[in-house]
Amino acid sequence: MGVMHVPNDRGHVDVAWSVEDLESLAAADAEFDRLRGQGYVAFERERGRKDALGKRLSEFDSTIEEIFWIRPVVGG
């Protein structure tokens, strides 16, 4: 079981998947691609640490337990 935490205007929404559920895997993979296309950046949470993000992700990995998304910076 894994979950992506996606920020939005009201806080965040969670997108969960299970490696046994092909439909949830496909939905999570598609959401990963959609967010990357919008400029969001994904990070894996370091195992055993609740206060630190790990490596930056460039593609969906269904074996990761938690993925955090960071919104792109907007401004000038």
ChimeraX attribute file (.defattr): number of C-alpha atoms within 10 A of each C-alpha:
attribute: neighborCount
match mode: 1-to-1
recipient: residues
	/A:1	14
	/A:2	18
	/A:3	18
	/A:4	23
	/A:5	17
	/A:6	20
	/A:7	15
	/A:8	9
	/A:9	6
	/A:10	6
	/A:11	8
	/A:12	12
	/A:13	13
	/A:14	13
	/A:15	17
	/A:16	17
	/A:17	22
	/A:18	16
	/A:19	12
	/A:20	9
	/A:21	10
	/A:22	11
	/A:23	12
	/A:24	15
	/A:25	20
	/A:26	13
	/A:27	14
	/A:28	22
	/A:29	16
	/A:30	13
	/A:31	16
	/A:32	24
	/A:33	15
	/A:34	12
	/A:35	16
	/A:36	18
	/A:37	10
	/A:38	10
	/A:39	12
	/A:40	18
	/A:41	17
	/A:42	25
	/A:43	18
	/A:44	19
	/A:45	19
	/A:46	16
	/A:47	12
	/A:48	7
	/A:49	9
	/A:50	8
	/A:51	7
	/A:52	11
	/A:53	16
	/A:54	14
	/A:55	10
	/A:56	14
	/A:57	16
	/A:58	12
	/A:59	11
	/A:60	16
	/A:61	15
	/A:62	18
	/A:63	11
	/A:64	15
	/A:65	17
	/A:66	19
	/A:67	26
	/A:68	21
	/A:69	20
	/A:70	14
	/A:71	16
	/A:72	11
	/A:73	8
	/A:74	5
	/A:75	4
	/A:76	3
